[in-house]
Amino acid sequence: MSETFTLSIPYSTAAGVKLESLSLRRLQVKDLKAVRKISDKAEDWDDLLIARSSGLPPEDLDGMDLADYLALQKRFQHLTGVVTSSENIDSSTGAAGEVVSVSAK
């Protein structure tokens, strides 16, 4: 089973193959185990999981438009639990949260 991720900005891989979309297969436990053998840090898994899911070498992700990459990265961070559902609920408040004015009196 796979899903198609349509790129907002098509690009060419190092081999010259033009990509307009990626076919992403569902990952299995063996994929996560293989990635964990490379790095035990969850923050390093994004490229590796995206590469395994898409069938592309990690180097081919470097030419992808940043907006497309960030959308894929967010998908995989939620999948792996790096980002919890309570994080980034309202990204307009920034990392420190909402700024509240306080009276100087």
BELMODA-V679746 format. One record per backbone hydrogen bond with DSSP energy under -0.5 kcal/mol. NH is the residue of the N-H (numbers start at 1). CO is the residue of the C=O. Records with the same first field share a line. If there is no record, write none. Layout:
NH=CO / CO
//
This chain:
3=24
5=3 / 22
6=4
7=20
11=19
13=17
16=13
18=16
19=11
20=18
22=5
24=3 / 22
25=23 / 53
26=1
31=28
32=28
33=29
34=30
35=31
36=32
37=33
38=34 / 35
39=35
42=40
44=41
45=42
48=44
49=45
50=46
51=47
52=48
53=49
54=50
55=51
56=51
60=57
61=57 / 58
62=59
63=60
64=61
65=9
69=65
70=66
71=67
72=68
73=69
74=70
75=71
76=72
77=73
78=74
79=75
80=76
81=77
82=77
83=77
84=82
87=84
89=86
93=90
94=91
97=94
//
